[in-house]
């Protein structure tokens, strides 16, 4: 087992806050820091045969090891047969999980309502002679196109539409047909759901978002059970070289210590904002999986422990949406999500998402929920004048 295997230092019963604070830390050594600083090394002393955990900086790094153990302890607590590999970005992790498993002639099933970069991924997969089928996330529609697939890619909740599928049901159907399953866990985070416990082969995520939560780190990871599929992901990382910098890995590990506090605060704020928006006549298409009455609430409640920090809704026109964003004072007009400072954007400005012109993706930060609600409602009032 490599240095990035989960250490099993916590039982599955440990509290999530305790686990987040302690995850991935090395055994204490007198006069050494609790979390060692980043190791900036391209090569390591290596006399004789090239064996041992650290040989060359593109393959392994002690700072990655601590971070990978931390993520593994969150994604699959108490499971020693799980390993995590970190990458330079979320898309590097997504690409590794897909391209390491698929060959010319294989078939992959993707969501057609997922992250806006997936159409670019689809084009590249098809250029390599891989057959791509798509279906929406909601209603478990991917079940209808699974036959003959090598890999099923699930994004639940989907970004930006926040639809949810029954992950366990899709995993069982895919495995029955001989397909691997990867779940994009970016929006949920390991504190929201654990795809491996739902049967998935891979949990893939952008650590750029809520996992690190401060908008200052680009990072991605793949977590899966030790074996050939994860070995293939490791080979892909070695070949492509899409590795995280030591400083980024260290910052990410430091940030994970506050994950539970941030997630709980942001989830409470997101629910408060969603409840406030529910009463506004100019708001349509309101989605938040944690909101009773949301189309995904029942399924989400069965497989998620927390419902995320993102709320989506639509205003009547593009102009109204832009006026709303301009009127916000506590919410930055910025892309991405999951940060401690709230952000929002008119998602249609990027293209690639099948959303109305007035569609808003709002990421709730760690501000006081009552202040955020007041700001959102005031901005809606002002934008309607």
KOLLUM-470098 format. One record per residue: z, y, x of N, C-alpha, C in turn; residue in one letter. Coordinates in steps of 0.001 Angstrom, whole numbers, padded with zeros to 6 digits, always signed. Example, Ala and Ser with C-alpha at 12.3 -4.5 7.8 and 13.67 -1.06 7.14 Angstrom:
KOLLUM-470098
+007800-005690+013190+007800-004500+012300+007800-003300+013200a/+007080-002250+012850+007140-001060+013670+007870+000030+012900s/
This chain:
KOLLUM-470098
+000000-001198+000857+000000+000000+000000+000000+001235+000884x/-000841+002178+000559-001000+003366+001384+000182+004306+001232x/+000173+005340+002079+001252+006319+002024+001267+007115+000747x/+000196+007070-000047+000161+007835-001284+000589+007011-002489x/+001122+005814-002251+001616+005035-003372+002898+005641-003904x/+003132+005459-005207+004368+005952-005805+005553+005246-005175x/+006618+005963-004931+007755+005402-004220+008711+004666-005131x/+008643+004913-006425+009585+004267-007335+011010+004738-007126x/+011173+005979-006649+012511+006477-006336+013310+006812-007584x/+012655+006857-008765+013358+007100-010015+013071+005950-010965x/+014023+005627-011757+013770+004670-012822+012976+005375-013915x/+012395+004553-014797+011645+005143-015893+012514+005924-016851x/+013837+005783-016745+014744+006457-017661+015202+007823-017157x/+014856+008193-015935+015288+009476-015400+014722+010608-016249x/+015500+011684-016411+015030+012829-017176+013831+013479-016522x/+012945+014035-017352+011706+014593-016798+011957+015809-015925x/+012966+016596-016259+013305+017719-015398+013819+017249-014055x/+014684+016253-014074+015196+015683-012827+014057+015129-011992x/+013159+014410-012641+012048+013802-011915+011151+014872-011301x/+010841+015919-012062+009973+016971-011547+010595+017672-010347x/+011884+017935-010407+012566+018626-009319+012616+017774-008048x/+012788+016459-008210+012998+015573-007060+011750+014810-006638x/+010688+014854-007433+009540+013978-007208+008910+014181-005834x/+008654+013052-005167+007911+013075-003922+008663+013539-002699x/+009938+013860-002837+010694+014337-001676+010985+013178-000725x/+010917+013414+000572+011256+012354+001526+012762+012112+001560x/+013162+011010+002161+014585+010764+002353+015180+011892+003193x/+016398+012329+002861+016991+013444+003602+017245+013096+005064x/+016933+014046+005918+017173+013926+007359+017969+015148+007792x/+019041+014915+008508+019898+016012+008933+019098+017078+009678x/+019315+018326+009273+018697+019520+009856+017211+019676+009498x/+016684+018812+008670+015294+018938+008235+015252+019560+006844x/+014178+020282+006487+014098+020870+005141+013954+019797+004075x/+014400+020133+002879+014273+019191+001766+012818+018855+001507x/+011970+019878+001439+010528+019687+001315+009890+020178+002608x/+009449+019266+003480+008863+019695+004755+007695+020644+004542x/+007514+021549+005480+006414+022499+005397+005073+021829+005566x/+003996+022549+005266+002658+021972+005368+002325+021569+006793x/+001640+020449+006922+001206+019940+008228-000256+020332+008419x/-000492+021239+009340-001853+021689+009630-002366+020901+010835x/-003055+019818+010568-003526+018969+011665-004858+018334+011297x/-005831+018483+012182-007095+017772+012023-007022+016381+012639x/-006189+016239+013668-006028+014921+014277-004569+014709+014652x/-004212+013464+014941-002847+013076+015257-002844+012253+016538x/-001721+012216+017246-001624+011363+018427-001921+009925+018023x/-002840+009295+018728-003311+007977+018298-003679+007104+019506x/-002716+006772+020336-003028+005875+021461-003273+004451+020972x/-004093+003707+021703-004320+002308+021361-005158+002131+020114x/-004859+001073+019356-005623+000776+018152-005361+001828+017065x/-006394+002207+016296-006231+003256+015275-005583+002712+014012x/-004300+002406+014104-003563+001934+012940-002435+002900+012634x/-001895+002805+011435-000822+003703+011039-001264+004602+009913x/-000345+005368+009346-000655+006150+008148-001521+007368+008413x/-001470+007944+009608-002172+009206+009865-003009+009086+011124x/-004312+009166+010929-005244+009045+012046-006128+010275+012183x/-006650+010746+011051-007572+011883+011073-007384+012680+009793x/-007517+013979+009892-007145+014866+008800-007994+014804+007557x/-009174+014166+007632-009959+014014+006411-009502+012800+005596x/-008743+011904+006244-008334+010672+005583-006944+010768+004954x/-005991+011299+005700-004605+011373+005229-003913+012559+005871x/-002882+013029+005207-002090+014138+005724-000679+013983+005138x/+000378+014166+005936+001734+013994+005394+002035+014891+004201x/+001460+016086+004172+001711+016983+003041+001077+016441+001773x/-000124+015849+001897-000716+015194+000720+000162+014047+000249x/+000668+013283+001207+001458+012096+000848+002622+012461-000060x/+003372+013503+000306+004509+013918-000518+004039+014350-001904x/+002962+015124-001966+002444+015581-003254+001933+014412-004088x/+001208+013505-003484+000650+012371-004212+001756+011473-004759x/+002813+011302-003984+003957+010550-004499+004595+011269-005683x/+004698+012593-005588+005299+013364-006683+004486+013208-007958x/+003174+013353-007877+002328+013233-009063+002409+011826-009630x/+002395+010830-008745+002501+009451-009204+003790+009178-009942x/+004885+009790-009498+006170+009595-010170+006205+010255-011542x/+005363+011267-011744+005275+011903-013061+004305+011168-013980x/+003179+010729-013436+002169+010056-014248+002589+008633-014631x/+003322+007968-013750+003680+006572-014003+005060+006288-013440x/+006096+006872-014026+007448+006715-013473+007894+005258-013430x/+008497+004896-012288+009047+003556-012142+008028+002477-011867x/+006753+002835-011692+005707+001841-011457+005259+001914-010002x/+005469+000832-009267+005188+000822-007838+003739+000489-007513x/+002962+000035-008491+001587-000389-008211+000577+000712-008523x/+001054+001946-008554+000195+003082-008887+000037+003975-007674x/-001161+004492-007453-001379+005435-006367-002135+006649-006866x/-001955+007738-006163-002582+009012-006507-003343+009529-005299x/-004500+010104-005547-005288+010762-004514-005537+012195-004955x/-005256+013141-004080-005474+014550-004399-006804+015032-003831x/-007337+016072-004460-008656+016600-004129-008610+018119-004077x/-009710+018705-003624-009774+020147-003438-009832+020910-004748x/-010214+020269-005839-010295+020926-007144-010310+019865-008219x/-010153+020306-009451-010240+019375-010556-011611+018733-010649x/-012677+019494-010442-014013+018926-010526-014289+017964-009384x/-013664+018167-008237-013794+017184-007163-013181+015861-007582x/-012050+015922-008294-011408+014705-008785-012249+014046-009876x/-012774+014837-010799-013633+014304-011852-014847+013610-011246x/-015489+014277-010301-016677+013706-009661-016346+012406-008941x/-015191+012375-008263-014797+011165-007542-014599+009998-008490x/-013916+010238-009604-013656+009155-010556-014958+008621-011155x/-015909+009486-011423-017164+009062-012033-018114+008433-011016x/-018409+009158-009952-019458+008716-009043-019020+007557-008161x/-017722+007340-008019-017269+006189-007241-017384+004881-008020x/-017472+004973-009348-017469+003765-010176-018845+003392-010710x/-019787+004334-010727-021050+004137-011420-022206+003967-010451x/-023159+003124-010840-024348+002853-010056-025581+003031-010937x/-026745+003127-010310-027994+003215-011051-028098+002060-012041x/-028409+002401-013273-028522+001400-014320-027272+001233-015156x/-026127+001739-014671-024891+001683-015452-024948+002685-016608x/-024063+002475-017577-023936+003385-018711-022528+003954-018742x/-022428+005252-018964-021135+005920-019090-021099+006668-020420x/-019926+006708-021031-019735+007441-022280-018873+008660-021994x/-019393+009835-022332-018692+011103-022136-018457+011776-023491x/-017449+012643-023584-017312+013455-024799-018373+014550-024809x/-018882+014891-025979-019856+015988-026041-019190+017317-026357x/-017846+017324-026423-017110+018547-026716-016049+018812-025650x/-016268+018298-024457-015294+018445-023388-015542+019674-022535x/-014946+019664-021367-015008+020795-020446-016446+021192-020162x/-016683+022483-020042-018050+023002-020003-018845+022548-018786x/-018207+022023-017741-018940+021524-016580-019500+020126-016801x/-019067+019444-017880-019542+018085-018098-021058+017998-018300x/-021723+018978-018944-023188+018901-018996-023838+018908-017610x/-023253+019631-016660-023766+019591-015289-023561+018210-014678x/-022401+017630-014953-022132+016272-014481-023127+015294-015090x/-023371+015455-016387-024322+014566-017047-025697+014632-016381x/-026158+015826-016106-027473+015977-015487-027528+015265-014137x/-026454+015351-013363-026441+014697-012055-026365+013179-012193x/-025571+012706-013135-025516+011268-013379-026894+010737-013763x/-027568+011436-014655-028891+010986-015090-029902+011050-013956x/-029741+012028-013055-030628+012103-011896-030477+010884-010991x/-029314+010257-011013-029062+009047-010228-029400+007766-010994x/-030002+007918-012171-030408+006751-012938-029300+006118-013736x/-028258+006874-014035-027149+006393-014850-027374+006853-016287x/-027208+005952-017224-027406+006263-018636-026139+006929-019175x/-026299+008070-019819-025162+008811-020355-025259+008861-021875x/-024202+008408-022529-024086+008557-023976-022940+009519-024265x/-023043+010249-025349-021983+011197-025707-021621+011062-027176x/-020392+011448-027473-019906+011491-028850-018714+012430-028885x/-018373+012975-030053-017232+013894-030135-015909+013179-029868x/-014914+013967-029508-013570+013432-029284-012911+013042-030601x/-012988+013904-031584-012315+013677-032858-012847+012460-033596x/-011973+011832-034374-012380+010680-035166-012655+009436-034353x/-012259+009426-033087-012518+008286-032192-013997+007922-032190x/-014867+008934-032243-016304+008702-032391-016915+007991-031190x/-016262+008045-030044-016815+007367-028869-016839+005848-029033x/-016055+005326-029973-016092+003885-030252-017500+003416-030602x/-018257+004270-031264-019566+003865-031778-020622+003718-030691x/-020353+004213-029489-021371+004171-028428-020860+003447-027184x/-019860+002584-027351-019224+001917-026208-019979+000693-025700x/-020724+000017-026552-021316-001258-026153-022150-001122-024890x/-021853-001968-023907-022619-001977-022668-022206-000951-021641x/-021195-000143-021948-020787+000910-021019-019972+000337-019865x/-020105+000944-018706-019299+000598-017536-018013+001426-017498x/-018098+002658-018038-016955+003575-017965-016929+004453-019208x/-015743+004613-019767-015511+005559-020868-014676+006707-020337x/-015160+007929-020575-014445+009128-020160-013880+009805-021404x/-012555+009952-021446-011863+010567-022580-011272+011900-022138x/-011404+012900-022983-010730+014179-022754-009918+014484-024002x/-008608+014295-023912-007762+014446-025097-006413+015032-024701x/-006067+016226-025241-006864+017073-026117-008114+017614-025398x/-009152+017816-026181-010401+018311-025612-010288+019803-025318x/-011083+020230-024377-011101+021636-023959-012489+022205-024218x/-012628+023203-025076-011584+024072-025621-011200+023797-027080x/-011808+022788-027726-011649+022637-029164-010346+022010-029609x/-009618+021358-028665-008292+020785-028923-008318+019637-029929x/-009412+018886-029964-009417+017652-030731-008690+016570-029942x/-008169+015589-030647-007414+014493-030047-007975+013180-030565x/-008063+012187-029693-008465+010848-030110-007321+009874-029866x/-007422+008698-030441-006419+007655-030279-006718+006940-028961x/-006052+007354-027905-006369+006844-026570-006154+005341-026493x/-005041+004857-027001-004772+003418-026917-005853+002608-027634x/-006271+003086-028797-007312+002371-029540-008616+002332-028756x/-009018+003465-028180-010260+003499-027424-010166+002661-026155x/-009000+002683-025503-008821+001879-024293-008969+000398-024622x/-008316-000051-025676-008403-001471-026032-009840-001872-026345x/-010563-001016-027055-011950-001322-027380-012818-001343-026125x/-012582-000395-025228-013371-000342-024000-013100-001544-023113x/-011840-001915-022950-011507-003058-022105-012057-004358-022694x/-012054-004459-024012-012649-005634-024644-014117-005769-024289x/-014780-004642-024105-016205-004635-023763-016437-004615-022247x/-015366-004677-021473-015507-004724-020017-015660-003380-019346x/-015301-002299-020025-015453-000957-019460-014123-000438-018926x/-014206+000321-017854-013056+001070-017359-012873+002324-018200x/-011655+002885-018179-011367+004098-018951-010674+005123-018064x/-011215+006321-018054-010588+007462-017383-010239+008501-018440x/-009052+009075-018323-008603+010107-019262-008383+011398-018494x/-009046+012458-018921-008777+013788-018374-007476+014282-018989x/-006447+014372-018162-005101+014705-018631-004725+016149-018302x/-005720+016981-018035-005446+018335-017575-004637+019138-018579x/-005085+019145-019823-004448+020010-020801-003069+019490-021195x/-002887+018184-021208-001603+017617-021618-000568+017672-020504x/-000981+017464-019257-000116+017256-018085+000658+015945-018237x/+001212+015415-017152+001984+014171-017252+003225+014299-018128x/+003677+015516-018380+004819+015685-019277+004402+015696-020738x/+003124+015816-020991+002621+015763-022352+002204+014369-022759x/+001523+013655-021858+001164+012272-022135+000906+011555-020808x/+001044+010235-020834+000822+009416-019642-000286+008413-019949x/-001507+008731-019591-002637+007864-019940-002507+006424-019443x/-001914+006218-018269-001796+004846-017781-000883+004012-018677x/+000147+004644-019232+001019+003924-020160+000302+003613-021466x/-000748+004361-021773-001566+004094-022955-002680+003103-022654x/-002718+002600-021410-003661+001556-021039-004824+001991-020183x/-004992+003296-019951-006140+003780-019185-006081+003297-017743x/-007249+003235-017121-007339+002838-015718-007118+004021-014779x/-007540+005201-015206-007390+006403-014399-006828+007540-015250x/-005943+008317-014658-005579+009620-015198-006095+010654-014209x/-006953+011528-014688-007623+012509-013832-007265+013900-014338x/-007035+014834-013434-006659+016166-013907-006969+017229-012869x/-007109+018429-013381-007124+019616-012542-005698+020100-012382x/-005198+020054-011167-003876+020598-010880-003881+022105-010784x/-005064+022703-010883-005190+024157-010874-004473+024771-012074x/-004391+024030-013146-003914+024552-014416-002386+024459-014508x/-001873+023846-015558-000436+023920-015826+000396+023127-014828x/-000170+022128-014199+000613+021341-013250+001221+022233-012173x/+000417+023125-011601+000936+024046-010587+001325+025384-011199x/+000592+025853-012203+001074+026858-013127+001166+028299-012684x/+000672+028642-011511+000801+030028-011073-000547+030686-010772x/-001626+029992-011050-002947+030575-010881-003307+030902-009447x/-002708+030179-008490-002981+030501-007088-003354+029279-006250x/-003630+028156-006912-003965+026923-006196-005119+026234-006914x/-006143+025841-006167-007178+024949-006686-006842+023544-006219x/-006798+022592-007166-006358+021238-006829-006804+020284-007924x/-007030+019034-007560-007306+017987-008526-006694+016690-008059x/-006594+015711-008974-006068+014413-008565-006582+013307-009467x/-006554+012099-008919-006836+010870-009658-005662+009936-009436x/-005083+009440-010523-004013+008445-010450-004495+007166-011113x/-004243+006035-010463-004641+004753-011032-003884+003613-010374x/-004018+002428-010941-003359+001273-010367-004063+000854-009083x/-003276+000442-008088-003833+000026-006818-004809-001130-007043x/-005945-001082-006379-006969-002101-006535-008318-001521-006179x/-009365-002278-006404-010691-001867-005983-011161-000557-006620x/-010918-000322-007930-011365+000977-008465-010778+002171-007719x/-009473+002132-007410-008884+003245-006663-009340+003244-005209x/-009595+002089-004636-010143+002043-003276-011502+002719-003230x/-012292+002543-004304-013597+003198-004372-013447+004709-004460x/-012438+005178-005211-012173+006620-005274-011799+007143-003888x/-010980+006384-003169-010581+006795-001815-011796+006872-000880x/-012688+005880-000975-013892+005917-000139-014733+007143-000462x/-014833+007450-001764-015625+008625-002161-015042+009886-001543x/-013700+010027-001600-013079+011218-001004-013369+011296+000486x/-013318+010173+001179-013588+010153+002621-015029+010565+002921x/-015957+010048+002095-017371+010338+002332-017703+011800+002029x/-017226+012276+000891-017554+013630+000439-016702+014680+001143x/-015475+014315+001501-014590+015252+002191-014004+016325+001309x/-013877+016031+000003-013373+017037-000940-011847+017003-000962x/-011247+017357+000157-009803+017197+000354-009071+018520+000149x/-007820+018452-000297-007049+019691-000450-006572+020208+000892x/-006435+021512+001007-005839+022079+002203-004347+021802+002224x/-003748+021679+003398-002306+021424+003466-001470+022491+002776x/-001884+023758+002896-001104+024814+002256-001170+024691+000737x/-002357+024389+000223-002504+024216-001218-001668+023029-001704x/-001683+021938-000947-000898+020775-001334+000596+021096-001339x/+001039+021843-000343+002462+022196-000275+002851+023124-001435x/+002014+024115-001710+002291+025018-002828+002338+024251-004153x/+001433+023301-004298+001423+022510-005533+002710+021715-005680x/+003152+021090-004613+004378+020291-004668+005577+021189-004981x/+005637+022334-004336+006718+023273-004627+006718+023665-006097x/+005529+023889-006655+005426+024354-008034+005819+023275-009037x/+005594+022016-008710+005913+020933-009634+007399+020912-009965x/+008235+021400-009063+009676+021397-009313+010045+022136-010593x/+009267+023122-010986+009566+023891-012197+008700+023464-013384x/+007969+022364-013256+007010+021981-014286+007667+021797-015648x/+008761+021051-015697+009380+020779-016988+009849+022064-017663x/+010437+022975-016904+010886+024243-017480+009711+025061-017987x/+008647+025100-017201+007480+025879-017610+006824+025278-018847x/+006637+023962-018834+005957+023303-019942+006745+023470-021241x/+008048+023290-021185+008838+023450-022404+008757+024877-022932x/+008838+025840-022046+008762+027240-022461+007386+027551-023052x/+006330+027101-022396+004978+027409-022843+004631+026678-024140x/+005113+025443-024272+004862+024704-025505+005529+025390-026696x/+006759+025847-026504+007451+026561-027584+006721+027846-027934x/+006241+028554-026918+005499+029780-027169+004183+029527-027871x/+003492+028455-027492+002211+028135-028123+002391+027817-029597x/+003441+027076-029916+003698+026768-031323+004017+028035-032108x/+004797+028935-031515+005141+030187-032195+003891+031025-032458x/+003000+031103-031477+001762+031865-031650+000890+031218-032722x/+000767+029887-032676-000056+029186-033662+000480+029396-035076x/+001801+029332-035228+002385+029545-036554+002126+030960-037054x/+002178+031940-036142+001911+033322-036540+000452+033516-036929x/-000452+032863-036218-001881+033012-036505-002269+032357-037821x/-001492+031364-038243-001833+030604-039451-001869+031495-040684x/-001112+032585-040658-001031+033439-041841-002057+034574-041833x/-002893+034644-040810-003840+035761-040703-005179+035391-041333x/-005635+036222-042264-006856+035916-043005-008109+035999-042137x/-008069+036825-041074-009260+036963-040231-009422+035819-039237x/-008408+034972-039137-008426+033848-038202-008931+032600-038915x/-009923+031947-038332-010408+030671-038851-010409+029648-037713x/-010538+028390-038075-010641+027337-037069-009449+027229-036151x/-008275+027604-036614-007083+027553-035780-006774+026108-035399x/-006573+025865-034090-006236+024526-033624-005071+024580-032632x/-004107+023735-032874-003031+023459-031924-002442+022114-032317x/-002512+021092-031457-002084+019747-031853-000635+019662-032303x/+000200+020580-031857+001602+020550-032241+001894+021213-033567x/+000896+021768-034182+001084+022489-035440+000977+021523-036606x/+002044+021348-037394+001937+020489-038581+000770+020954-039451x/-000025+020019-039869-001214+020356-040623-002469+020411-039782x/-002351+020486-038446-003538+020430-037591-004204+019066-037763x/-005534+019019-037777-006220+017733-037966-005823+016656-036965x/-005357+017066-035777-004998+016099-034740-003503+015828-034653x/-002718+016471-035502-001267+016411-035309-000716+014991-035419x/-001196+014232-036370-000646+012888-036565-000898+012003-035345x/-002138+011987-034869-002447+011164-033694-001723+011694-032465x/-001746+013007-032283-001087+013599-031119+000394+013260-031094x/+001025+013252-032242+002457+012965-032308+002772+011533-031883x/+001801+010639-032032+002018+009243-031644+001889+009024-030138x/+001097+009847-029459+000832+009557-028056+001201+010692-027107x/+001615+011822-027643+001981+012955-026789+003463+013280-026976x/+004090+013670-025883+005486+014101-025954+005593+015616-026035x/+004593+016311-025538+004472+017764-025655+003008+018061-025910x/+002727+019201-026550+001393+019429-027089+000568+020466-026328x/+001061+020920-025189+000264+021812-024375+000484+023283-024672x/-000166+024106-023871+000045+025554-023936-001151+026302-024504x/-002185+025598-024924-003428+026248-025351-003548+026243-026868x/-003889+027398-027411-004180+027574-028829-005615+028092-028937x/-006393+027559-029847-007753+028067-030029-007954+028509-031474x/-008800+029529-031642-009088+030053-032986-010338+030906-032899x/-010849+031271-034074-012091+032037-034130-011878+033304-034943x/-012373+034410-034408-012419+035677-035129-013831+035884-035674x/-013988+036757-036671-015246+036782-037429-016498+037054-036606x/-016388+037886-035562-017574+038255-034802-017230+038339-033315x/-018258+038366-032507-018075+038578-031073-017407+039924-030817x/-017851+040960-031514-017281+042289-031296-015794+042312-031651x/-015426+041648-032745-014019+041618-033137-013192+040881-032077x/-013731+039790-031559-013024+039036-030524-012832+039880-029265x/-013855+040628-028898-013747+041451-027691-012769+042602-027889x/-012754+043188-029081-011766+044229-029360-010350+043665-029324x/-010189+042472-029852-008872+041816-029819-008409+041606-028382x/-009266+041091-027543-008894+040841-026152-008557+042150-025432x/-009319+043195-025712-009061+044488-025077-007714+045072-025520x/-007297+044748-026733-006067+045334-027269-004799+044624-026794x/-004929+043428-026256-003760+042687-025801-003122+043362-024591x/-001824+043390-024549-001099+044002-023431-000379+042977-022570x/+000067+041883-023163+000804+040859-022424-000063+039667-022061x/-001327+039701-022452-002234+038574-022242-003432+039068-021448x/-003643+038471-020283-004764+038876-019439-006061+038253-019937x/-007145+039022-019869-008471+038494-020197-008982+037772-018950x/-008783+036477-018912-009134+035685-017734-009443+034261-018152x/-010198+033557-017327-010491+032162-017611-009386+031286-017043x/-009558+029974-017209-008553+028979-016836-007385+029025-017808x/-006400+028182-017618-005251+028138-018520-004078+027484-017801x/-002901+027566-018424-001738+026878-017901-000827+027702-017026x/-001143+028970-016781-000331+029785-015894+000879+030379-016578x/+001822+030848-015779+003034+031452-016335+002740+032787-017010x/+001626+033408-016682+001189+034624-017371+000113+034247-018377x/+000290+034663-019609-000645+034304-020662-002031+034865-020376x/-003044+034082-020741-004440+034503-020595-005199+034145-021865x/-006302+034824-022075-007173+034491-023197-008586+034912-022832x/-009539+034282-023474-010932+034695-023269-011783+034292-024459x/-012868+035023-024603-013904+034619-025554-014734+033560-024848x/-014538+032326-025258-015059+031212-024484-016579+031176-024442x/-017225+031717-025475-018674+031680-025525-019360+032498-024451x/-018604+033341-023748-019246+034182-022729-019811+033369-021572x/-019327+032134-021386-019781+031301-020275-021013+030483-020619x/-021249+030241-021920-022240+029248-022283-021690+027854-021995x/-022366+026846-022482-021941+025480-022186-020959+024896-023174x/-020278+025728-023961-019368+025245-025001-019995+025518-026362x/-019999+024501-027212-020556+024665-028562-019507+025283-029464x/-019294+026589-029280-018267+027302-030042-018878+028568-030633x/-018293+029095-031708-018794+030351-032282-018608+031522-031310x/-019348+032590-031567-019274+033769-030701-017885+034381-030681x/-017147+034238-031783-015809+034824-031855-014686+033879-031462x/-015030+032753-030841-014033+031737-030497-013155+032215-029338x/-011839+032095-029512-010854+032509-028508-010069+031286-028029x/-009975+031125-026707-009039+030163-026140-007896+030953-025518x/-006703+030754-026063-005534+031498-025627-004561+030531-024952x/-004224+030836-023710-003264+030039-022954-001935+030780-022927x/-000916+030156-023494+000390+030800-023619+001194+030589-022344x/+001706+031696-021816+002485+031649-020590+003969+031526-020859x/+004753+032039-019920+006212+031889-019991+006907+033150-020492x/+006146+034076-021050+006777+035260-021622+007641+034870-022824x/+008497+035767-023253+009295+035499-024446+008365+035300-025641x/+008525+034202-026375+007614+033931-027490+007531+035065-028503x/+008671+035695-028801+008630+036770-029800+007815+037966-029305x/+007841+038214-027994+007031+039300-027447+005545+038965-027526x/+005214+037722-027222+003808+037305-027298+003296+037378-028724x/+004081+036887-029662+003664+036925-031064+003439+038369-031505x/+004358+039250-031146+004205+040654-031523+002947+041250-030914x/+002663+040904-029667+001471+041433-028991+000197+040921-029655x/+000160+039642-029970-001028+039063-030600-001260+039670-031984x/-000205+039789-032764-000370+040351-034111-000769+041817-034064x/-000199+042574-033130-000575+043976-032995-002037+044100-032595x/-002478+043246-031646-003871+043289-031200-004819+042920-032337x/-004430+041975-033158-005267+041648-034311-005376+042837-035260x/-004271+043521-035494-004302+044703-036361-005220+045775-035793x/-005039+046072-034521-005824+047130-033890-007306+046781-033869x/-007618+045500-033602-009032+045112-033493-009741+045138-034829x/-008981+045147-035936-009592+045155-037258-009841+046534-037814x/-009454+047561-037084-009601+048930-037606-011002+049461-037365x/
